[in-house]
């Protein structure tokens, strides 16, 4: 069995910094999820019992929720595909610039 890369401890997204914590597998199973984000408390929780690539995918999924929140995208009525694509590309690029360890974690987790 391969060692899993260690989750980064935090991630800066827009003007907010989110702590990254482990989500207990039993809690995740009961909720039917692999991860969750709490915008009010600035916490992202990830069930690390899954495969490495699934953990990386879940972390990225929760980061994308935060990018959406930071961009106030829900305030835009009927956003176009181009608007959403630019918003996510800009947001994710900024996340990777601000947090190079996140990109390293994802790459190491997805390397076969």
N, C-alpha and C positions, 0 to 999 in steps of 0.2 A: 504494500500500500504506500502510495506517495504522500509525502508531507504536504499539507495544505499551507499555502502562504498565509501569513498572519494578517488579519483584517487591519487596515489603517485605523488609527484611534479617532480621527475626525476628518471632516471635509468642509472646505469653505465653498459656499454656493451663493453667489451674489454677495450681499452684505452680511449673510448669516453663516455661522459656523455650527455644523451639526456634529455631535458626538456620535461615534459608531459603536454600537454594543451588540453583544450576542443575544439573540432571541432564543429562549429556551425551546427546544424541539417540541415538547409536549404542548406548550402554549401555542406555538406556530401551527401544530397539527389541529388543535382545537379550534383555532381561528380560520383554518383552511388557507394559510398563507406561508410564504417563505421569508417575508420581510415586511417591515412597516416603518412609517415615518410619522413623527409627531412634530408638527410645525411649531406648536406653542412652546414645547419644551426643548426644541432643537436636538432631537434624538432620532437616529436611524438605527433600527434593530434588524439583524440578519440571522436567520437560522443557519448555522454553519455545519449542520449535520449532513447537508446535501453534498453533491460532488463539487469539486473545485470550480468548474465552469459554471455550475448552477449558482454557487455563492457569488461569483463575479457578476453574473447576469442579474441576480437579485439586487446586489448593491447598485449596479448601474440603473436598474429599474427605479429604485428609490431615489437615486440622484436625479433622474429625469422628472420625477414628481416634484422635487424641490426646484428644478430649473423652471418648470411650468409655474410654480407658485411665485418664484422670484420675478418672473417676467409679467406677472399679473395677467396671464393669458386668459383667465376666465372672464376678464372684463371686456374682452373683444367679442363682439357678436359675429357669428359665422366667419371665423378666420379662414383664410384661404390656405391651400396646401403650401404655397410659397411662403406665406407668413409663418406657419408652424415650422416648416423646414428651416427657415432662417433663424427663428427663435431658438430651436433646439441646437442647431449647429453653433450659433453664437454662444449659447449658454454652456454647452458641453465643452467647447473650445476653452472658454474661460475657466471652467472647472479643472480642466487638464493643465492649463497654465498655472493656476493657483495651487494645484495639488498634484505635482508630478508623481507622487507615490501612488495615487489612485490608478493612474494609467499603468504603472509598473505592476500593481497588484492584479489588475484585470489581465494584462498580458501573461504574467506568470501563472495565473490561475487557468488560463485557456490554452497554454502550451501543452501539447499532447505528450 
